[in-house]
Amino acid sequence: MEYEQFGLRDGRFIPTAVYGDGGIFVIEEGIWQSFDVQCRLFDHGKFLVLWKKTSKGLKMFRGSFSSNRPWK
């Protein structure tokens, strides 16, 4: 819905820290940004991802994303 309603076209995930030894889990934290058709910043926020080691490599196991936009 947001893609068509707001014209979202691009985004970035920028890791700021990674924790863990890669044994079973790794935690990644960072910031994210989304941009509209005119490449203007639409929204931004924080993220936290728990990666789990599998036989095929690290896979996203859990994720949490929050916006820094004020609630209306």
Phi, psi and omega in degrees: 000311182297326181304311182279320184293317184254353179073034178294134184228342186209159178202162179222142169244122184241101179294139177246340179199149175227131183238146177118163182258003179082007180298291178239315182235151171226139178250131178242133174235155181180195179239157177229158178219145173234147186232151179268187183301325181273015180064024175271144178298123180264314181206162177205160181185203184242156174217157176218125182234135174257115179262139180242135179285130178233177177294343179255013180108189179286133179233143178298124183257315177216150178215148177225128181230135178223146180271150173265001179291141177289144177288143179262000000 
